[in-house]
Amino acid sequence: MSDSTWIAAVAGLRERREAGVLVTVAAVRGHAPRDAGAKLVVGRTRTWGSIGGGNVEAVAIDRAREMLAASESKPELMDFALNDKVTNRHGVQCCGGTVAVLLEPLPVTRAVAIFGVGHVGLELARILARQDLDLHLVDSRADMLTEERLDVLADAVAQVEVHHTPLLPEEVLAGLPHGTHILIMTHDHAEDAALCDAALRTSHLGSIGLIGSSAKWARFRQRLATEGGHDEGAIGRIKTPIGLADITGKEPATIAVSVAADLLRAFEAPGN
């Protein structure tokens, strides 16, 4: 498999938000079907490329699928002796050498959408842009999304996508990737309220966070129940206030650090 082929396979998994395992021939002694560096990409239902076929490849695919089923995140090294005295799960392979195969899980890349790229939103984007994730920036104000203003994200590690939605920012929700974490912090409380309502009606999203005071949330909570028809269980999906409780500073950069730290901590929780 050429470099471009395995890279394209990994990129395709990322784009489709599918987990996979990258399998690489890490070392070879003696004769083996493929040289060190050969790669195979294993998805849940298909594979791309080859590390030589036969027992080595079949066992590696089986183990990769086991890792995917268990959501394992740590890489694993497997050793194979290729001689007629060793019988493995898929039979004998007697090339005469030994092969070490590295299996590296490729987890689904997380996605975060920031609705409202004002002072706090931009500071938050600057922090999250240093993470390997898909970062969506949404604002109804064109001047918040100018190339000059977002130039601070030019060296981003994240894949940044900008959405200018002058009328209905909530329409962006349906097109976001599965499991996207939502952070609502626009300049307009009415816009925030509409986004909260729409987010609760969008089933494929991840967590939902809302910036604001307890008084703001009390009003929103009542409206979501009476006007939106949401029950307490649904409304409870919205976390507010967002950020770490013991960080109380109100400067935009401080709030952004608090919110980012809280989100990253949630990412590391079991099951996330």
Secondary structure by P-SEA (a helix, b strand, c coil): ccaaaaaaaaaaaaaabbbbbbbccccccccccccccbbbbbccccccccccccaaaaaaaaaaaaaaaacccbbbbbbbbbccccccccccccccbbbbbbbbbbccbbbbbbccccaaaaaaaaaaccccbbbbbbbcccccccccccccccccccbbbbbbbcccccccccccccbbbbbbbcccaaaaaaaaaaaaacccccbbbbbccaaaaaaaaaaaaacccccccccccccccccccccccccaaaaaaaaaaaaaaaaacccc
